[in-house]
Amino acid sequence: MRKLCRVMRRPQLFLALIAALVAASPSAASEKNFMTWLEGVRREAAARGIRAQTLDAALSGVTPIPRVIELDRRQPEFTLTFRQYLERVAPESRIRQGRRLLAENRALLSTIGDTYRVQPRFLVALWGIESDFGRVTGGFKVLEALATLAHDGRRSAYFRRELLNALQIIDQGHVSPESMMGSWAGAMGQCQFMPSSFLAFAVDHNGDGRRDIWTTRSDIFASAANYLARSGWRDDRTWGREIRLPDSFDRSLLGLATTKPLPEWHALGVRRVDGSDLPKQPVMASVIEAEAHRPPAYLVYQNYRTILKWNRSTFFGLAVGLLADGIGRR
């Protein structure tokens, strides 16, 4: 105690002691570690040809976001049933709004649908599920969110690549750093593309030199359509349909690993949900359940598999198809 009092009577020594304690604190050490790591990202980005002025603008002031780590770590307290999931992402109110927006944007959607050979109702369904038709696109700065996750270590390699992709998007002039907003995991814009998906599929439909998936509907719809088209979409097919399985159905045939033409499924007793016959075309399909040993069951086609390339969740794939059906139903 007497030593501390002597130090306090000598201001320079006291300030030096405080500085040393702060420097030794975990938060200061963590911040220093992050800044050192970020310099490594900057060097890697520069080696990829990203301009210094872009890096100055994009990385200046970037700091970790603790909330992002919290969200990444948090496990759900319960699992939604398929019915609960549908009530959340494809309620009747969203179907009605989707119909209205399909009609409101019919000319644009028809042009894009013809160009990419994707039915407009699926573009509207994806738009509705991903961002509630552009209303909810995420309130996080994408660069800071990606930097936080890339530095964290749990999935650092993946998020470091996405961070570098995000810097490339900014360098190409599609969006400013401050306008690059998205989810805590870095999904961006009204179609919620990760930066790698943006670089692979985003489209400048209106020809203004920018691929704007944040505010320009023509670019948003065309980007979603391009993603589906290049992932195997067929506009002469739907996604699937709900079905009724016979009591004697061989459950080993369930799942995407088994594919048969519709007449073969019909011969095995599979029927439409109203009990009527399946279509007679030899379209290849699989039988799946949303939840094991619980109805409903569905026949799904190639387009369902394409939706899974957007999001691998069975619930998501079925919800997109069912929402699209509801939106397209007159």
Sequence and secondary structure as in RCSB ss.txt:
>XXXX:A:sequence
MRKLCRVMRRPQLFLALIAALVAASPSAASEKNFMTWLEGVRREAAARGIRAQTLDAALSGVTPIPRVIELDRRQ
PEFTLTFRQYLERVAPESRIRQGRRLLAENRALLSTIGDTYRVQPRFLVALWGIESDFGRVTGGFKVLEALATLA
HDGRRSAYFRRELLNALQIIDQGHVSPESMMGSWAGAMGQCQFMPSSFLAFAVDHNGDGRRDIWTTRSDIFASAA
NYLARSGWRDDRTWGREIRLPDSFDRSLLGLATTKPLPEWHALGVRRVDGSDLPKQPVMASVIEAEAHRPPAYLV
YQNYRTILKWNRSTFFGLAVGLLADGIGRR
>XXXX:A:secstr
 HHHHHHHTSHHHHHHHHHHHHHHSHHHHHHHHHHHHHHHHHHHHHHTT  HHHHHHHHTT    HHHHHHHH  
 SS   HHHHHHHHS HHHHHHHHHHHHHTHHHHHHHHHHHT  HHHHHHHHHHHHTTTT   SEEHHHHHHHHH
HHSSSHHHHHHHHHHHHHHHHTTSS GGG EE TT  BTTTTB HHHHHHH   TT SS   TTT HHHHHHHHH
HHHHHTT  TTS SEEEEE  TT  GGGBSTT  EEHHHHHHTT EETTS     S  EEEEEEEETTEEEEEEE
 HHHHHHHHH   HHHHHHHHHHHHHHH  
